[in-house]
Amino acid sequence: MAKINSFDRANIRQINAEIERALSSIANKYGVEINLKNTRFTTSNYSTKIEVATVGNNGVTMTKEAIDFNRYKNIKGIDAELGDAFTYQGDIFTITGYKPRSSKYPVLAVSNDTGKTYKFPISLVNRYV
């Protein structure tokens, strides 16, 4: 890559991809998961947040949302466990966390087909788990 004179979305994506590749060896060494989060930039500089999380015994990454799920599941009456899978509209979803500030759709689950995170109401999760 040539010298960068100003930042834009394209070259920031390239730099972040290289940073993630470099951090993957550190993550493997310590048995954690490292992800780059929200990035803010101007044409002359940019900053990005790095999240480091432990991996639980069941293979689930213990992010803030995963910890919140374990904290609130009994209080809110969720019948599922972190990492449980359920089928909804022909797709299989794995529960990854809980957003306490979201009153309508607080349960987070990742689609096994696309890898995208979706939000679900507690009643739907209890029905399909």
C-alpha positions as CSV (number, residue, x, y, z in Angstrom):
1,M,0.0,0.0,0.0
2,A,1.2,3.5,-0.8
3,K,1.6,6.3,1.7
4,I,-1.7,7.6,2.9
5,N,-2.3,11.3,2.6
6,S,-5.9,11.3,3.9
7,F,-8.2,8.8,5.5
8,D,-11.3,7.5,3.9
9,R,-13.5,4.4,4.5
10,A,-11.6,2.2,2.1
11,N,-8.1,2.7,3.4
12,I,-9.4,2.5,7.0
13,R,-10.9,-0.9,6.3
14,Q,-7.6,-2.1,4.9
15,I,-5.6,-0.8,7.9
16,N,-8.2,-2.3,10.3
17,A,-8.0,-5.7,8.5
18,E,-4.2,-5.7,9.0
19,I,-4.6,-4.7,12.6
20,E,-7.0,-7.6,13.1
21,R,-4.6,-10.1,11.5
22,A,-1.8,-8.9,13.8
23,L,-4.0,-9.1,16.9
24,S,-5.1,-12.6,16.0
25,S,-1.7,-14.0,17.1
26,I,-2.0,-12.3,20.4
27,A,-5.5,-13.6,20.9
28,N,-4.4,-17.1,20.1
29,K,-1.5,-16.8,22.5
30,Y,-3.7,-15.8,25.5
31,G,-6.9,-17.6,24.6
32,V,-9.0,-14.5,24.3
33,E,-11.1,-12.9,21.5
34,I,-10.0,-9.5,20.2
35,N,-12.3,-7.4,18.0
36,L,-12.1,-3.9,16.6
37,K,-15.2,-1.9,17.4
38,N,-16.5,1.5,16.3
39,T,-14.1,3.7,14.3
40,R,-14.2,7.4,14.1
41,F,-12.2,9.4,11.6
42,T,-11.4,12.6,9.9
43,T,-9.2,13.0,6.8
44,S,-6.1,13.4,9.0
45,N,-6.6,10.9,11.8
46,Y,-8.8,8.0,13.1
47,S,-9.4,6.1,16.2
48,T,-10.9,2.7,16.8
49,K,-12.0,0.8,19.9
50,I,-10.5,-2.6,20.7
51,E,-12.5,-5.1,22.7
52,V,-10.8,-8.0,24.4
53,A,-13.0,-10.7,25.9
54,T,-12.4,-14.1,27.5
55,V,-13.9,-17.3,26.1
56,G,-16.1,-19.3,28.4
57,N,-16.0,-23.0,29.0
58,N,-18.8,-23.6,26.5
59,G,-16.9,-21.7,23.8
60,V,-19.0,-18.5,24.1
61,T,-17.1,-15.2,24.1
62,M,-17.8,-13.4,27.3
63,T,-18.6,-9.9,26.0
64,K,-20.5,-7.3,28.0
65,E,-23.7,-8.5,26.4
66,A,-23.0,-12.1,27.3
67,I,-22.3,-11.2,31.0
68,D,-25.5,-9.1,31.0
69,F,-27.4,-12.2,29.7
70,N,-26.2,-14.3,32.6
71,R,-27.0,-11.5,35.0
72,Y,-30.6,-10.8,33.8
73,K,-31.9,-14.2,32.5
74,N,-33.4,-15.3,35.8
75,I,-34.7,-11.8,36.6
76,K,-36.4,-11.4,33.2
77,G,-37.7,-15.0,33.0
78,I,-35.5,-16.2,30.1
79,D,-35.7,-20.0,29.8
80,A,-32.6,-20.3,27.6
81,E,-28.9,-20.4,28.4
82,L,-26.1,-18.5,26.8
83,G,-25.0,-20.3,23.6
84,D,-28.4,-22.1,23.2
85,A,-29.6,-22.4,19.6
86,F,-33.2,-22.0,18.3
87,T,-34.8,-22.1,14.9
88,Y,-36.9,-19.1,13.8
89,Q,-38.3,-18.7,10.2
90,G,-36.1,-21.4,8.8
91,D,-32.8,-20.0,10.2
92,I,-30.9,-21.3,13.3
93,F,-29.9,-18.6,15.8
94,T,-27.4,-18.9,18.7
95,I,-28.0,-16.7,21.8
96,T,-25.0,-14.4,22.4
97,G,-26.2,-11.7,24.8
98,Y,-28.7,-9.3,26.3
99,K,-29.2,-5.6,26.0
100,P,-30.8,-4.4,29.3
101,R,-31.6,-0.9,27.8
102,S,-33.7,-2.5,25.0
103,S,-37.1,-3.1,26.4
104,K,-38.8,-4.7,23.4
105,Y,-36.0,-6.7,21.8
106,P,-33.3,-7.3,24.5
107,V,-32.0,-10.8,23.5
108,L,-29.2,-10.9,21.0
109,A,-28.7,-13.9,18.8
110,V,-26.4,-14.6,15.8
111,S,-27.7,-16.3,12.6
112,N,-25.7,-19.4,11.9
113,D,-26.2,-18.8,8.1
114,T,-25.1,-15.2,7.8
115,G,-23.2,-14.5,11.0
116,K,-25.3,-11.3,11.5
117,T,-26.6,-10.4,15.0
118,Y,-30.4,-10.0,15.4
119,K,-32.5,-8.8,18.4
120,F,-35.4,-10.8,19.7
121,P,-38.1,-10.4,22.3
122,I,-37.9,-12.6,25.4
123,S,-41.3,-14.2,24.6
124,L,-40.1,-15.4,21.2
125,V,-36.9,-16.8,22.6
126,N,-38.8,-18.7,25.3
127,R,-41.2,-20.1,22.7
128,Y,-38.6,-21.4,20.3
129,V,-35.9,-22.6,22.7
